[in-house]
């Protein structure tokens, strides 16, 4: 069985009372040898009173604990060994977060002082813990969505590109405040609107045919279809330098193509 250990002291008093890091490490190493378990690594935190919780990320702010989660994301383990579960949490909120993270990795906790403990053991408190975990996950998703929405709306009101797929005719990097003209694609856009002005009665299929006859290609290097032509025509305001994001309208910071 492959296992990892976790040790922590938060006060000098705990160290003096027999919960020093060295004592916990010796107990875990000895216990694993007796059980015939393969102890891969022992992660530790020191000098932290309890555990702070990052309310935005909903995670436990302990360096050693986060290192352990990083290790678990790359390595399959069976158990986390602790001298006592109090080394992992001393409050209900931290307990919920620790359970959530370990269950993501199909991992259980083994406490040397309370060997019957399991985060998967069925008892009435499980309903509370699982409910809290679901609420926390839902809260986290909603909070992230709200923050992203506020940020994108602010960008849009300033005329900056607020995200999503970059329109044909432009290029840019993820997270950039402004997008730039893609000269090769912009030529296609200009030609399409010029043809549309010349042949105002032409169908979408006819416009696509004219672009294809002149050798123009889509961003994927394929021939244009009427659906793709319609998408470009529908973005006329954007190509003229205006920007619309939901109910927000602004003069875009991007350079107009037509």
C-alpha positions as a Markdown table, in Angstrom:
| # | Residue | x | y | z |
|---|---|---|---|---|
| 1 | Unk | 0.0 | 0.0 | 0.0 |
| 2 | Unk | 1.4 | 3.4 | -1.0 |
| 3 | Unk | 0.9 | 6.1 | 1.6 |
| 4 | Unk | 2.1 | 9.6 | 2.5 |
| 5 | Unk | 2.3 | 11.3 | 5.9 |
| 6 | Unk | 1.4 | 14.7 | 7.1 |
| 7 | Unk | 2.6 | 16.4 | 10.3 |
| 8 | Unk | 2.0 | 19.8 | 11.8 |
| 9 | Unk | 2.6 | 21.8 | 14.9 |
| 10 | Unk | 1.0 | 25.2 | 15.4 |
| 11 | Unk | 2.2 | 26.3 | 18.9 |
| 12 | Unk | 5.3 | 25.8 | 21.1 |
| 13 | Unk | 2.9 | 24.2 | 23.7 |
| 14 | Unk | 2.0 | 21.4 | 21.3 |
| 15 | Unk | 5.6 | 20.7 | 20.6 |
| 16 | Unk | 6.4 | 20.4 | 24.4 |
| 17 | Unk | 3.3 | 18.2 | 25.0 |
| 18 | Unk | 4.6 | 15.5 | 22.6 |
| 19 | Unk | 3.3 | 16.8 | 19.2 |
| 20 | Unk | 6.6 | 18.0 | 17.9 |
| 21 | Unk | 7.3 | 17.4 | 14.2 |
| 22 | Unk | 10.1 | 15.0 | 15.1 |
| 23 | Unk | 7.8 | 12.9 | 17.3 |
| 24 | Unk | 5.0 | 12.8 | 14.7 |
| 25 | Unk | 7.5 | 11.8 | 12.0 |
| 26 | Unk | 8.9 | 9.0 | 14.1 |
| 27 | Unk | 5.5 | 7.7 | 15.0 |
| 28 | Unk | 4.4 | 7.7 | 11.3 |
| 29 | Unk | 7.6 | 6.0 | 10.1 |
| 30 | Unk | 7.4 | 3.3 | 12.7 |
| 31 | Unk | 3.7 | 2.7 | 12.2 |
| 32 | Unk | 4.1 | 2.3 | 8.4 |
| 33 | Unk | 7.0 | -0.2 | 8.9 |
| 34 | Unk | 4.8 | -2.2 | 11.2 |
| 35 | Unk | 2.0 | -2.3 | 8.7 |
| 36 | Unk | 4.2 | -3.0 | 5.8 |
| 37 | Unk | 3.1 | 0.1 | 4.0 |
| 38 | Unk | 5.3 | 2.0 | 1.5 |
| 39 | Unk | 5.8 | 5.5 | 2.9 |
| 40 | Unk | 6.5 | 7.8 | 0.0 |
| 41 | Unk | 6.9 | 11.1 | 1.7 |
| 42 | Unk | 6.0 | 13.1 | 4.8 |
| 43 | Unk | 4.7 | 16.7 | 4.3 |
| 44 | Unk | 4.9 | 19.2 | 7.1 |
| 45 | Unk | 3.7 | 22.6 | 8.3 |
| 46 | Unk | 5.1 | 24.4 | 11.3 |
| 47 | Unk | 4.3 | 27.7 | 13.1 |
| 48 | Unk | 0.7 | 28.0 | 11.8 |
| 49 | Unk | -2.0 | 28.4 | 14.3 |
| 50 | Unk | -4.9 | 26.4 | 13.0 |
| 51 | Unk | -5.4 | 27.1 | 9.3 |
| 52 | Unk | -6.5 | 30.1 | 7.4 |
| 53 | Unk | -9.0 | 29.6 | 4.6 |
| 54 | Unk | -8.8 | 31.4 | 1.3 |
| 55 | Unk | -12.4 | 32.5 | 0.9 |
| 56 | Unk | -12.0 | 33.2 | -2.8 |
| 57 | Unk | -10.3 | 29.9 | -3.7 |
| 58 | Unk | -12.0 | 28.0 | -0.9 |
| 59 | Unk | -8.8 | 26.2 | 0.1 |
| 60 | Unk | -6.6 | 25.7 | 3.1 |
| 61 | Unk | -3.7 | 28.1 | 3.2 |
| 62 | Unk | -0.9 | 25.9 | 4.4 |
| 63 | Unk | 2.2 | 25.5 | 2.3 |
| 64 | Unk | 2.9 | 21.9 | 3.2 |
| 65 | Unk | -0.7 | 20.9 | 2.8 |
| 66 | Unk | -0.8 | 22.6 | -0.7 |
| 67 | Unk | 2.5 | 20.8 | -1.6 |
| 68 | Unk | 0.8 | 17.5 | -0.6 |
| 69 | Unk | -2.2 | 18.2 | -2.9 |
| 70 | Unk | 0.2 | 19.0 | -5.7 |
| 71 | Unk | 1.9 | 15.7 | -5.1 |
| 72 | Unk | -1.4 | 13.8 | -5.1 |
| 73 | Unk | -2.4 | 15.4 | -8.5 |
| 74 | Unk | 0.6 | 13.5 | -10.0 |
| 75 | Unk | 0.8 | 10.4 | -7.9 |
| 76 | Unk | -1.8 | 7.8 | -6.9 |
| 77 | Unk | -1.8 | 7.2 | -3.1 |
| 78 | Unk | -4.0 | 5.0 | -0.9 |
| 79 | Unk | -3.8 | 6.8 | 2.4 |
| 80 | Unk | -2.6 | 9.9 | 4.2 |
| 81 | Unk | -1.2 | 9.0 | 7.6 |
| 82 | Unk | -1.4 | 11.4 | 10.5 |
| 83 | Unk | -0.8 | 11.0 | 14.2 |
| 84 | Unk | -4.2 | 12.5 | 14.9 |
| 85 | Unk | -6.8 | 14.1 | 12.6 |
| 86 | Unk | -6.3 | 17.4 | 14.6 |
| 87 | Unk | -3.1 | 17.7 | 12.6 |
| 88 | Unk | -5.2 | 18.2 | 9.5 |
| 89 | Unk | -8.0 | 20.3 | 10.9 |
| 90 | Unk | -9.2 | 21.9 | 14.1 |
| 91 | Unk | -12.4 | 23.5 | 12.8 |
| 92 | Unk | -15.5 | 22.2 | 10.8 |
| 93 | Unk | -14.9 | 24.4 | 7.8 |
| 94 | Unk | -11.3 | 23.1 | 7.4 |
| 95 | Unk | -12.5 | 19.6 | 7.9 |
| 96 | Unk | -15.0 | 20.0 | 5.1 |
| 97 | Unk | -12.3 | 21.4 | 2.7 |
| 98 | Unk | -9.8 | 18.6 | 3.6 |
| 99 | Unk | -12.5 | 15.9 | 3.0 |
| 100 | Unk | -13.3 | 17.5 | -0.3 |
| 101 | Unk | -9.7 | 17.6 | -1.5 |
| 102 | Unk | -9.0 | 14.0 | -0.5 |
| 103 | Unk | -12.2 | 12.7 | -2.0 |
| 104 | Unk | -11.1 | 14.2 | -5.4 |
| 105 | Unk | -8.2 | 11.8 | -5.3 |
| 106 | Unk | -10.1 | 8.8 | -3.9 |
| 107 | Unk | -7.9 | 9.0 | -0.9 |
| 108 | Unk | -8.7 | 8.2 | 2.8 |
| 109 | Unk | -7.2 | 9.4 | 6.1 |
| 110 | Unk | -5.6 | 7.0 | 8.6 |
| 111 | Unk | -5.1 | 8.3 | 12.1 |
| 112 | Unk | -2.7 | 6.4 | 14.3 |
| 113 | Unk | -4.5 | 7.5 | 17.5 |
| 114 | Unk | -7.9 | 6.8 | 16.0 |
| 115 | Unk | -7.4 | 3.9 | 13.5 |
| 116 | Unk | -11.1 | 3.4 | 12.9 |
| 117 | Unk | -11.6 | 6.9 | 11.4 |
| 118 | Unk | -12.5 | 7.2 | 7.7 |
| 119 | Unk | -13.8 | 10.1 | 5.7 |
| 120 | Unk | -16.0 | 7.5 | 3.9 |
| 121 | Unk | -17.5 | 6.0 | 7.0 |
| 122 | Unk | -21.3 | 6.4 | 7.0 |
| 123 | Unk | -22.7 | 8.3 | 9.9 |
| 124 | Unk | -25.2 | 11.2 | 10.3 |
| 125 | Unk | -22.5 | 13.8 | 10.1 |
| 126 | Unk | -21.7 | 12.7 | 6.5 |
| 127 | Unk | -25.0 | 14.2 | 5.3 |
| 128 | Unk | -23.9 | 17.5 | 6.8 |
| 129 | Unk | -20.4 | 17.3 | 5.4 |
| 130 | Unk | -21.5 | 16.3 | 1.9 |
| 131 | Unk | -24.2 | 19.1 | 1.9 |
| 132 | Unk | -21.6 | 21.7 | 3.0 |
| 133 | Unk | -19.2 | 20.5 | 0.3 |
| 134 | Unk | -21.8 | 20.8 | -2.4 |
| 135 | Unk | -22.8 | 24.3 | -1.2 |
| 136 | Unk | -19.1 | 25.3 | -1.1 |
| 137 | Unk | -18.6 | 24.1 | -4.6 |
| 138 | Unk | -21.7 | 25.8 | -5.9 |
| 139 | Unk | -20.6 | 29.0 | -4.1 |
| 140 | Unk | -17.2 | 28.9 | -5.6 |
| 141 | Unk | -18.5 | 28.4 | -9.1 |
| 142 | Unk | -21.0 | 31.3 | -8.7 |
| 143 | Unk | -18.4 | 33.6 | -7.1 |
| 144 | Unk | -16.0 | 32.9 | -10.0 |
| 145 | Unk | -18.7 | 33.5 | -12.6 |
| 146 | Unk | -19.7 | 36.8 | -10.9 |
| 147 | Unk | -16.1 | 38.0 | -10.8 |
| 148 | Unk | -15.5 | 37.1 | -14.4 |
| 149 | Unk | -18.7 | 38.8 | -15.4 |
| 150 | Unk | -17.9 | 42.0 | -13.6 |
| 151 | Unk | -14.4 | 42.0 | -15.1 |
| 152 | Unk | -15.7 | 41.4 | -18.6 |
| 153 | Unk | -18.4 | 44.0 | -18.3 |
| 154 | Unk | -15.8 | 46.6 | -17.1 |
| 155 | Unk | -13.6 | 45.8 | -20.0 |
| 156 | Unk | -16.4 | 46.0 | -22.5 |
| 157 | Unk | -17.6 | 49.4 | -21.1 |
| 158 | Unk | -14.0 | 50.7 | -21.8 |
| 159 | Unk | -14.1 | 49.3 | -25.3 |
| 160 | Unk | -11.6 | 46.5 | -24.5 |
| 161 | Unk | -12.1 | 43.0 | -25.8 |
| 162 | Unk | -14.0 | 41.2 | -23.0 |
| 163 | Unk | -13.2 | 37.6 | -24.0 |
| 164 | Unk | -14.7 | 34.8 | -26.0 |
| 165 | Unk | -13.6 | 33.8 | -29.5 |
| 166 | Unk | -11.6 | 36.4 | -31.3 |
| 167 | Unk | -13.5 | 37.5 | -34.4 |
| 168 | Unk | -12.2 | 36.5 | -37.8 |
| 169 | Unk | -9.9 | 39.3 | -39.1 |
| 170 | Unk | -8.2 | 39.8 | -35.7 |
| 171 | Unk | -5.6 | 38.1 | -33.6 |
| 172 | Unk | -4.6 | 38.4 | -29.9 |
| 173 | Unk | -3.3 | 36.5 | -26.9 |
| 174 | Unk | -5.3 | 35.2 | -24.0 |
| 175 | Unk | -5.8 | 37.9 | -21.4 |
| 176 | Unk | -4.8 | 40.7 | -23.7 |
| 177 | Unk | -6.7 | 44.0 | -23.3 |
| 178 | Unk | -6.9 | 44.7 | -27.0 |
| 179 | Unk | -6.8 | 42.6 | -30.2 |
| 180 | Unk | -4.9 | 43.4 | -33.3 |
| 181 | Unk | -5.7 | 43.2 | -37.0 |
| 182 | Unk | -4.7 | 40.0 | -38.8 |
| 183 | Unk | -3.7 | 41.4 | -42.2 |
| 184 | Unk | -4.4 | 38.2 | -44.1 |
| 185 | Unk | -7.9 | 37.7 | -42.6 |
| 186 | Unk | -8.7 | 41.4 | -42.7 |
| 187 | Unk | -8.2 | 41.3 | -46.5 |
| 188 | Unk | -11.0 | 38.7 | -46.7 |
| 189 | Unk | -13.3 | 40.8 | -44.6 |
| 190 | Unk | -12.8 | 43.9 | -46.7 |
| 191 | Unk | -13.3 | 41.9 | -49.9 |
| 192 | Unk | -16.5 | 40.3 | -48.6 |
| 193 | Unk | -18.1 | 43.7 | -47.7 |
| 194 | Unk | -16.9 | 45.2 | -51.0 |
| 195 | Unk | -18.6 | 42.3 | -52.9 |
| 196 | Unk | -21.7 | 42.7 | -50.8 |
| 197 | Unk | -21.9 | 46.4 | -51.7 |
| 198 | Unk | -21.4 | 45.6 | -55.4 |
| 199 | Unk | -23.9 | 42.8 | -55.5 |
| 200 | Unk | -26.4 | 43.7 | -52.9 |
| 201 | Unk | -28.9 | 41.2 | -54.1 |
| 202 | Unk | -26.5 | 38.2 | -54.1 |
| 203 | Unk | -27.4 | 35.3 | -51.7 |
| 204 | Unk | -25.1 | 34.2 | -49.0 |
| 205 | Unk | -24.2 | 31.1 | -51.1 |
| 206 | Unk | -23.3 | 33.4 | -54.0 |
| 207 | Unk | -21.1 | 35.6 | -51.8 |
| 208 | Unk | -19.3 | 32.5 | -50.4 |
| 209 | Unk | -18.8 | 31.3 | -54.0 |
| 210 | Unk | -17.2 | 34.5 | -55.1 |
| 211 | Unk | -14.7 | 34.4 | -52.1 |
| 212 | Unk | -13.8 | 30.9 | -52.9 |
| 213 | Unk | -13.4 | 31.6 | -56.6 |
| 214 | Unk | -10.9 | 34.4 | -55.7 |
| 215 | Unk | -8.9 | 31.9 | -53.6 |
| 216 | Unk | -9.8 | 33.2 | -50.1 |
| 217 | Unk | -9.9 | 30.7 | -47.3 |
| 218 | Unk | -11.3 | 30.5 | -43.7 |
| 219 | Unk | -9.2 | 30.6 | -40.6 |
| 220 | Unk | -8.9 | 26.8 | -40.9 |
| 221 | Unk | -7.8 | 27.0 | -44.5 |
| 222 | Unk | -11.1 | 25.7 | -45.9 |
| 223 | Unk | -13.6 | 27.0 | -48.4 |
| 224 | Unk | -16.2 | 29.5 | -47.2 |
| 225 | Unk | -19.8 | 28.4 | -46.7 |
| 226 | Unk | -22.9 | 30.6 | -46.5 |
| 227 | Unk | -23.0 | 30.1 | -42.7 |
| 228 | Unk | -19.5 | 31.5 | -42.3 |
| 229 | Unk | -20.3 | 34.4 | -44.6 |
| 230 | Unk | -23.3 | 35.3 | -42.5 |
| 231 | Unk | -21.2 | 35.3 | -39.4 |
| 232 | Unk | -18.8 | 37.8 | -40.9 |
| 233 | Unk | -21.7 | 40.0 | -42.2 |
| 234 | Unk | -23.3 | 39.9 | -38.7 |
| 235 | Unk | -20.2 | 41.4 | -37.2 |
| 236 | Unk | -20.3 | 44.5 | -39.4 |
| 237 | Unk | -20.5 | 46.8 | -36.3 |
| 238 | Unk | -17.5 | 45.2 | -34.8 |
| 239 | Unk | -15.5 | 45.5 | -38.1 |
| 240 | Unk | -16.5 | 49.2 | -38.2 |
| 241 | Unk | -14.9 | 49.7 | -34.8 |
| 242 | Unk | -17.8 | 49.5 | -32.5 |
| 243 | Unk | -18.1 | 47.0 | -29.6 |
| 244 | Unk | -21.1 | 45.3 | -28.1 |
| 245 | Unk | -21.0 | 42.9 | -25.2 |
| 246 | Unk | -24.5 | 41.9 | -23.9 |
| 247 | Unk | -26.3 | 45.1 | -23.2 |
| 248 | Unk | -23.1 | 47.2 | -23.2 |
| 249 | Unk | -22.2 | 49.2 | -26.3 |
| 250 | Unk | -19.0 | 51.2 | -26.6 |
| 251 | Unk | -16.4 | 52.5 | -29.1 |
| 252 | Unk | -14.0 | 49.7 | -29.4 |
| 253 | Unk | -10.2 | 50.0 | -28.8 |
| 254 | Unk | -9.6 | 47.6 | -31.6 |
| 255 | Unk | -8.8 | 49.1 | -35.1 |
| 256 | Unk | -11.7 | 49.1 | -37.6 |
| 257 | Unk | -11.3 | 46.9 | -40.7 |
| 258 | Unk | -13.9 | 48.5 | -42.8 |
